[in-house]
Amino acid sequence: MKRRIAALLLALLATQLGSLISPAYACGCGAMVPYGQSRIGVDRETSAVRWDGRTEQIVMRFVVRGDADRAAWIMPVPARATVQLGDGRLFDELAEQTRPQHRTRHYFWPRNKDWPFSSSQGDAVGAAPPTARAPGVGVVGREQLGDFDVARLTATDPDALKNWLESNGFTLPDRLATEVKPYVDQKWEYVAVRLAPREPGKKLSGQLDPLRIGFDSDRLVYPMRLSRMAKTPQSLGLYVLAEHRMEPVSRIGGSAPEVTFAGTVTPAGGRLAELTGGKPVFLTAIDQEFPEPGRIDADHELRATAKDTAYRRTVYHDELLTVGGGVPVWLLTVSAALVLLAVPGVIVIRRRRRRRPRPRQAPTPETA
């Protein structure tokens, strides 16, 4: 009996340990996996997409967490791609362009933080692995970009793609062959990236350097299907730069996309002007959440909306309505109302006093 209990406890312990050290596949717009028994997850993916009707440029940046010092990432692309390092200052410029407008909204009656309810008025990578050949895979380019070892591949067979990646140091899950088959059938190509910081002991954590990927495309597509392999909820932010306001054709298994900005921008300089050629473009900022990544069933395809309606998010700051250097209007109003209510009573009392008869005086002996 004791042996059975011990065996059961060991089995439960092994199950728990297995769940702790299993790889965390997480990434929007591709698949990211750690090496060995380390862990890595993508908390936030932000991308700027420039589409002129013929070519597409994607500058993407990940915020990751975990203890991995190496990881692999793969992204399908519909045509031959170019890859180069991006510049994080681009996202600073986009954030400035899309910042919300702030407005003050006054309220009349006091709230919890106002007197008399409260006395406070304030708001409260190492060297690149050797290249190996595998049947069905073509290597169209390979380069070292900072901490990224980038390989651009073609593949006519999903298993061959998986074998090539693994033979070159990319340890990917068994599901990959099944997940990439639709891309193989459509004759898409791939960007495979090995993330390995050159600084010894450095972990892949926080905000990674952005990558810029370009390819020909007569439709605006943002690859997302491989994100279904993620084990944790995903968050996506898209800055879409095109001739018109753009919208996703469908939710592809996520929450309803939220537009946080829409309007024409004219870059005067900087990284945004470099991406757009300095020409006026319509910028659409979209946020979307994927609470259950396994429900993602397609890539994002975006289309022009019926009208180029401008939109900027508004942040309201509620303040108590005051006059004369901070005197609450409600207090003046209540005081005035009390005075007005008291005036009729005072008048009535005075009138009653005037009408009250004076007491007669008794005659004195001299006048009797």
C-alpha positions in Angstrom: 0.0 0.0 0.0 2.8 2.4 0.9 4.6 1.6 -2.3 1.5 2.5 -4.3 1.0 5.8 -2.5 4.7 6.6 -3.1 4.4 5.7 -6.8 1.3 7.9 -7.1 3.0 10.9 -5.4 6.1 10.5 -7.7 3.8 10.4 -10.7 2.0 13.5 -9.6 5.3 15.3 -8.9 6.7 14.3 -12.4 3.5 15.7 -14.0 3.9 19.0 -12.2 7.6 19.3 -13.0 6.8 18.5 -16.6 4.3 21.3 -16.8 6.8 23.7 -15.3 9.7 22.9 -17.7 7.7 22.4 -20.9 8.4 25.0 -23.6 6.1 28.0 -23.8 5.3 28.6 -27.4 4.0 32.2 -27.6 4.1 34.8 -30.3 1.8 36.7 -32.5 2.8 36.7 -36.2 4.8 33.5 -35.9 6.0 30.9 -33.5 8.6 31.5 -30.8 10.2 28.7 -28.8 13.0 28.5 -26.2 15.9 26.2 -26.3 16.0 23.2 -24.0 14.0 23.5 -20.8 14.0 27.3 -20.6 10.9 29.4 -20.9 9.9 32.3 -23.0 6.6 34.1 -23.7 5.5 37.1 -25.6 3.5 39.6 -23.6 3.1 42.2 -26.3 3.7 42.4 -30.0 3.6 45.8 -31.7 4.0 46.2 -35.5 4.0 49.0 -38.0 2.8 47.9 -41.4 3.3 50.1 -44.5 1.4 49.0 -47.6 1.3 51.0 -50.9 -0.8 48.5 -52.8 2.2 46.6 -54.2 4.7 46.1 -51.5 4.5 45.6 -47.7 6.9 46.6 -45.0 6.5 45.2 -41.5 8.5 46.5 -38.6 7.8 44.4 -35.5 8.9 44.5 -31.9 8.3 42.0 -29.1 8.1 42.4 -25.4 9.1 39.0 -23.9 9.5 37.4 -20.5 11.2 34.2 -19.4 14.6 32.8 -18.6 15.8 31.7 -22.1 19.1 32.9 -23.4 18.3 31.5 -26.9 15.1 31.1 -28.8 13.8 30.5 -32.4 11.1 32.3 -34.3 9.5 31.7 -37.7 7.3 33.9 -39.8 5.6 32.9 -43.0 5.6 35.5 -45.8 3.7 35.4 -49.1 6.7 36.4 -51.3 10.5 36.6 -51.3 11.4 38.7 -48.2 14.1 41.2 -47.3 15.1 41.4 -43.6 17.0 44.1 -41.8 17.1 45.6 -38.3 14.5 48.1 -37.4 14.7 51.2 -35.3 12.7 51.4 -32.0 12.4 55.2 -32.4 9.7 54.5 -35.0 7.3 53.3 -32.4 8.0 56.4 -30.3 7.1 58.6 -33.2 3.9 56.5 -33.9 2.9 56.8 -30.2 3.3 60.6 -30.4 1.2 60.7 -33.6 -1.6 58.6 -32.0 -1.6 60.0 -28.5 -5.1 60.6 -27.1 -6.5 64.1 -26.6 -7.2 65.1 -23.1 -10.4 67.0 -22.1 -11.7 68.2 -18.7 -15.3 67.2 -17.8 -16.9 69.0 -14.8 -19.4 67.5 -12.4 -21.7 69.3 -10.0 -22.2 67.2 -6.9 -19.2 66.2 -4.8 -17.8 62.7 -5.0 -15.7 60.5 -2.7 -12.5 62.5 -3.2 -14.2 65.9 -2.7 -15.1 67.8 0.5 -17.0 67.0 2.7 -16.4 63.3 1.9 -12.6 63.7 1.8 -10.1 66.3 2.8 -8.0 65.6 -0.3 -8.6 67.2 -3.7 -5.9 65.3 -5.5 -5.9 62.1 -7.5 -5.3 60.0 -5.1 23.4 35.3 -29.1 26.4 33.6 -30.1 27.9 32.6 -33.4 25.6 31.4 -36.2 25.1 27.6 -36.4 26.4 25.7 -39.4 24.2 25.6 -42.5 22.8 22.2 -43.4 20.7 21.2 -46.4 17.5 19.2 -46.3 15.4 18.0 -49.2 12.5 20.3 -50.1 14.1 23.4 -48.6 16.0 26.2 -50.3 18.1 28.8 -48.6 17.6 32.2 -50.3 19.6 34.2 -47.8 21.2 34.2 -44.4 22.7 37.1 -42.4 23.6 38.1 -38.9 21.7 41.2 -37.7 22.7 42.2 -34.2 21.5 39.5 -31.9 19.5 37.9 -34.7 20.7 35.0 -37.0 18.2 35.3 -39.8 17.6 32.7 -42.5 15.2 33.2 -45.4 13.8 29.9 -46.7 11.6 28.3 -49.3 10.0 25.0 -48.6 7.9 22.6 -50.7 7.3 20.1 -47.9 6.4 21.0 -44.3 8.4 18.1 -42.8 11.5 19.2 -44.8 11.2 22.7 -43.4 10.9 21.3 -39.8 14.0 19.1 -40.3 16.1 21.9 -41.8 15.3 24.2 -38.9 16.1 21.5 -36.3 19.3 20.6 -38.1 20.4 24.3 -37.9 19.7 24.7 -34.2 16.0 25.6 -34.3 14.2 23.2 -31.9 10.6 23.6 -32.9 7.5 21.7 -31.7 6.1 18.7 -33.6 2.9 20.7 -34.4 4.9 23.0 -36.7 4.8 20.6 -39.7 1.0 20.6 -39.5 0.7 24.3 -38.9 2.9 25.4 -41.8 1.2 23.0 -44.3 -1.3 25.7 -45.5 1.6 28.1 -46.2 3.5 25.3 -48.1 0.4 24.7 -50.2 0.1 28.4 -51.0 3.9 28.4 -51.9 4.7 30.9 -49.2 8.3 31.4 -48.0 9.6 31.8 -44.5 11.8 34.0 -42.3 13.4 31.9 -39.6 15.2 33.8 -36.8 17.5 32.5 -34.2 17.7 34.9 -31.2 20.9 34.6 -29.3 22.3 37.7 -27.5 26.1 38.1 -28.1 26.6 39.3 -24.5 27.4 36.2 -22.4 24.8 35.4 -19.8 22.2 37.8 -21.2 18.6 36.6 -21.2 15.9 37.3 -23.7 13.7 39.5 -21.6 12.0 42.8 -21.9 11.8 44.7 -25.2 13.7 43.2 -28.1 15.2 45.1 -31.0 12.7 45.4 -33.9 13.0 43.6 -37.2 12.0 45.1 -40.5 10.6 42.6 -43.1 9.6 43.6 -46.6 7.9 41.6 -49.5 5.7 42.1 -52.5 2.0 41.8 -51.9 -1.1 43.1 -53.7 -3.1 42.7 -50.5 -2.4 43.8 -47.0 -1.9 40.6 -45.0 -0.5 40.2 -41.5 0.6 36.5 -40.8 -1.1 35.3 -37.6 -2.1 31.7 -38.0 1.0 30.3 -36.3 0.0 32.2 -33.2 -2.5 29.5 -32.5 0.4 27.5 -31.0 0.8 30.0 -28.2 0.0 28.8 -24.7 -0.7 32.2 -23.1 -3.1 35.0 -24.1 -1.7 37.3 -26.8 -1.9 41.0 -27.3 -1.4 42.7 -30.7 -0.9 46.3 -31.6 -0.9 47.3 -35.3 0.0 50.7 -36.8 -1.3 50.4 -40.4 0.0 53.0 -42.9 -1.8 53.0 -46.2 -3.7 55.2 -48.6 -7.0 54.7 -46.7 -8.3 53.8 -43.3 -8.0 50.1 -42.9 -9.9 47.4 -41.0 -9.4 43.7 -40.4 -11.7 41.5 -42.6 -12.5 39.3 -39.5 -11.6 38.8 -35.9 -9.7 35.5 -36.8 -10.6 34.1 -33.4 -9.7 37.1 -31.2 -11.7 39.8 -29.5 -13.2 42.7 -31.5 -10.3 44.8 -32.9 -10.3 48.3 -31.3 -9.4 51.4 -33.3 -7.5 53.8 -31.1 -6.6 56.3 -33.8 -7.4 57.0 -37.4 -6.2 60.0 -39.4 -3.9 61.4 -42.1 -0.3 62.1 -41.0 2.4 63.9 -42.8 5.8 62.9 -41.4 8.3 65.7 -41.3 11.2 63.5 -40.7 12.5 60.7 -38.6 11.9 57.0 -38.9 8.3 57.4 -39.8 9.2 59.6 -42.8 11.7 57.0 -43.8 9.1 54.3 -43.8 6.5 56.3 -45.7 8.8 58.1 -48.1 7.8 61.4 -46.5 4.4 61.3 -48.1 1.1 61.8 -46.4 -0.5 58.5 -45.4 -3.6 57.4 -43.5 -2.6 55.9 -40.2 -4.9 53.4 -38.5 -3.9 52.2 -35.0 -5.6 48.9 -34.0 -5.4 46.9 -30.7 -6.6 43.3 -30.4 -6.6 40.7 -27.7 -6.4 36.9 -28.2 -7.5 35.3 -24.8 -7.5 31.9 -26.4 -4.8 31.7 -29.1 -5.9 28.2 -30.1 -9.0 29.8 -31.7 -7.0 31.8 -34.2 -8.0 30.3 -37.6 -6.5 32.6 -40.2 -4.0 35.3 -41.0 -5.1 38.9 -40.7 -6.2 40.4 -44.0 -7.0 44.1 -43.9 -9.2 46.1 -46.3 -10.1 49.8 -46.8 -13.1 51.1 -45.0 -16.0 52.7 -46.8 -15.0 56.1 -45.6 -11.7 57.6 -44.3 -13.3 58.7 -41.0 -10.9 60.3 -38.7 -10.8 59.3 -35.0 -8.8 60.2 -32.0 -9.3 58.6 -28.6 -10.4 61.1 -25.9 -9.3 60.8 -22.2 -11.6 62.7 -19.9 -10.4 64.2 -16.6 -13.4 64.8 -14.2 -13.2 67.8 -12.0 -15.6 69.4 -9.5 -17.2 72.5 -10.8 -15.8 75.5 -8.9 -15.8 79.4 -9.1 -13.9 82.2 -7.5 -10.6 80.4 -6.7 -12.0 77.0 -5.8 -15.4 77.5 -4.2 -17.6 74.6 -5.1 -20.6 75.7 -7.1 -22.8 73.1 -5.4 -22.0 74.7 -2.0 -23.0 78.2 -3.3 -26.1 76.8 -4.8 -27.2 74.9 -1.7 -26.4 78.0 0.4 -28.5 80.2 -1.9 -31.3 77.7 -1.9 -31.3 77.6 1.9 -31.4 81.4 2.1 -34.3 81.5 -0.4 -36.1 78.9 1.6 -35.5 80.8 4.8 -36.6 84.2 3.5 -40.4 83.4 3.3 -40.3 82.2 6.9 -38.6 85.3 8.1 -41.2 87.5 6.3 -44.1 85.5 7.7 -42.7 85.8 11.3 -42.3 89.6 10.9 -45.8 90.0 9.5 -47.3 88.1 12.4 -45.4 90.2 14.9 -46.7 93.4 13.3 -50.3 92.1 13.4 -50.2 91.0 17.0 -52.4 93.4 19.1 -50.7 95.5 21.7 -51.8 94.8 25.4 -54.0 97.5 26.9 -52.6 99.4 29.8 -54.7 99.6 33.1 -55.8 103.1 34.1 -53.8 104.8 36.8 -55.5 106.3 39.9 -55.0 109.8 38.7 -56.9 109.1 35.5 -59.6 106.9 37.1 
